[in-house]
Amino acid sequence: MKLKPTADQLLIKANVRAERTKSGIILPDGSSETQFVYCEVISVGPGNISSNGVHIPMSVNIGDTVVIHQTHANNASRKIKIDNIEYILIKETDIAMISTEKD
């Protein structure tokens, strides 16, 4: 099934990342003090239209890694399941950061 978000929305998938403390304890993503989650951008809407009628393009692309607050990732009303895979539908303004690190 192919779905494309509208306006300034994007479909993301939370990455399972683990953080290791100095003492070697492994913390799953979102369990640290920062409470942020890394996500992969799966699909991107076309952007918004300003009040002047000017198209405002999205600042993220498919495949980018974004960081969102855990409250957005855990909000049941934002989750959608497609082909048995759980995704999150958010607005571009919900993104805290875009990773500039390339794999």
C-alpha positions, 0 to 999 in steps of 0.5 A: 500500500502506498500512502503519501502524507498531505501538506506539512506532514510526514510518515516516520518509523522509530529506529531502535537505538540503544545507548550505553552508559559509562558503566556499560548499561544499555539503555533503549532509545527514549529511556535516557534523560533526553527523552528524544527518539531517532526516526527514519523518514519514510514519506513526506508531504508536499509542504505548506502554502503560506498566507501569501500563496507561496509554496513552503517546501519540506526541509526533510527528505525520504531516508533522513533521520530526524529526532522527535520528542518521545511524547510525539512517538508515544502518542497513540493518535499519531500511530498508524500500522501499515502492512503490520509495521508501526509508523508515526504521522507527525507535522514537520514542526514536531521535529526537534532536529534533523541528523546531518550524519550520513551512514 
